[in-house]
Structure formats: structure tokens, C-alpha cells
Amino acid sequence: MPDQTDQIIEEFLDGKPRARELARMIDALESRRAALVRERESTRDPARLRQWDARLREVDRQIAVLREELAITGFVEDSIRVAVNRPRPLPDEDGAL
């Protein structure tokens, strides 16, 4: 069961992936990229090399986008955690803050 902070983060992200999910996506794409590089190395045909290069560029673009999303989402999650856990001032004797 998610705690209050996680619930607030989930609500704020409105169905978008959490930072940890984005990190897993990046890891998966990096593994896929490594496999593509290995496959590319097995050919000498210039046309096939261009195809592999295009695939690699696309994966690189996807990784870059996810890294950007990870940075933003991580910042948002951290900001929410700080805001939720920030100590609140106590009212003085007159009830004023």
C-alpha cells in the first residue's frame, strides 16, 4: 500500500511513469542498443550498415528522451517529498503562524 507521499506523487504524475520505471526503461533500451551494436558488427553490406545505423540513432534518441523525462520526473518526485515532509510552523500563543 503506497504511503501518502507516494499517493500524492502518483496523483501529480497522472498516470505517467515514475522515475524508477523510467530508469528501467532506459536500462532495457541500453541493453537493446548493445544487442543492436553486436548485430551490426556481423555485417559488411553498406545498405545493411545504414539500416543498423538508423536503428541505433532511433534507440539513442529514445534513450535521450527518457533520460530527460527521468531528470524531470525525479525532480518532481523529490520536490513533492520535500514539500510533504517539510516541518510546518507551530502557531504561537495567539494562534497565529
N, C-alpha and C positions, 0 to 999 in steps of 0.2 A: 504494500500500500504506500503510495507516494506521500511524503510529508507535505506540509503546507507550502514550503518553498518550491518543491517540485511541481505542485499543482499550479502555483502562480506562473512558473516558467512555462509549463505546458499550455496554460491559457494564453499567455502572451505570444508564444510561438504559433499558436493557432494551427496545429497540425504539421508545421514544418519540422524537419528533423532536428533533434538535439545535437549538441556538439559531439558527444560520444558516437552518435550514429554517423555523423559526417566524417569523423576520423576513421571509422570502419570502412566507409565507402572509399575514402582516399586510399586506405591500405589495400583494398580489393583492386582498385584501379592500378595502383602501383605494381601489384603482383601481375595483373593482366598485361601491363606495359612491359614488364620484364619478359613475359612469355612471348609477346609480340617481337621483341628485340631478338630473342633466340630464334624464332621462326624466320625473321627477316634475314638473319645471318646464314640461313640454309639455301638462299637463292642467289643467283648471279644475273638473272634476267633483269635488264633495266626497267622493263614495264612492271614487272612484279615488285621490284625495289621501290618504284614510285608509289605503288599501291600500299606497300607496307609503310612507307614514309607518311603517306596521307593518314593511315590509321593511327600511327604514332602521334602525329600532330593533333589529331582529334582527341586522343586519350590525354595528351599533355594539356590541351585546352580544358578538358573536363576536370582534370586534377587541379588546374589553376583556379577554376571557378569554385570548386569545392573547398579549396584552401581559403579562398576569400570568404565564402559562406561560413566556414569554420571559425575564422577570426571574428567575424561579426557576431555569430551566434554565441561564441564563447564569451565575448564582451558583454552581450546582453544577459546571458545567464549569470555571469559574475556580478554584474550591476544589480540584478534582481536579488541575488543572495545578499549582497551588501545592504541593500535597502531594507530587505525583510529582517535582517539580523541586527540592524543598527539600533543601538540603545535609544530609547525615547526619553526626552527630558521629563522629569517629575514635576508636577505642579507645585508651586510654592504654597505657603500657608493660606493665601487668599484664593487659591485655586487657579491662579494664572500660570502660564508656562514660561 
